[in-house]
């Protein structure tokens, strides 16, 4: 039994392509890494789920996707990076926002995010990464990603994302789906899909009732001849390392390194994405200074 995984599928003779994922363990790992409040866990978890699925749309092994939300709300921003193999990582700028429930009695992700922008950056090894930016429509994230696909990529899509918390504020369920119409989709296919979406339960309800990603797509694409093409594991994974941090420290320049050495104290560098701490003693910094001189 794979814990977190992504399903890729087509339907209606490839007039529709679809993705769905279950991401509980990954979102829980992110919650633990950043000690997030429930509303931030929900927002980051939705973005991690979207990132995992959008990452799986990338073609190349080295391709990377970054989703960046910047808002005027108290969280200030959320960033998620995903590769094409189901690995995601992400962080909030302010992890501990506490807000009252919204009018529906749900975690107020839109209130935490506020008005702002969603930027999608795809780094496919070309000189310039592709970047598309849209204004946030609701700040609830699923609608914002739907709008991004329509406005930036001209792909009509339906996106559902959800995170459900346990009473002890750990993650109970997380995941989502993305369903996209191809340019040659016929009118009756579009109509059938719209009908299915009208009566749809929330992602968290479907997951909590025990639906797998395959079953969620079966519900969304009922009567449209769903064909699952591929399943891949997904996981919260950070690729930070001491070597990378050393390179980053060297890149800030010799003068800054000399200032740190002159202070005579060890420094601690934390990875934004996973919270891991890297400590450097004064002699470590002197070694890096020597390397910076050689470079």
Beta strands, then each sheet from edge to edge (+ up, - down):
strand 1: 5-11
strand 2: 16-22
strand 3: 64-71
strand 4: 77-83
strand 5: 87-92
strand 6: 116-123
strand 7: 130-135
strand 8: 157-165
strand 9: 171-181
strand 10: 227-233
strand 11: 235-236
strand 12: 267-270
strand 13: 277-280
sheet 1: 8+ 9- 2+ 1- 10+
sheet 2: 7+ 6- 3+ 4- 5+ 11+
sheet 3: 12+ 13-
end
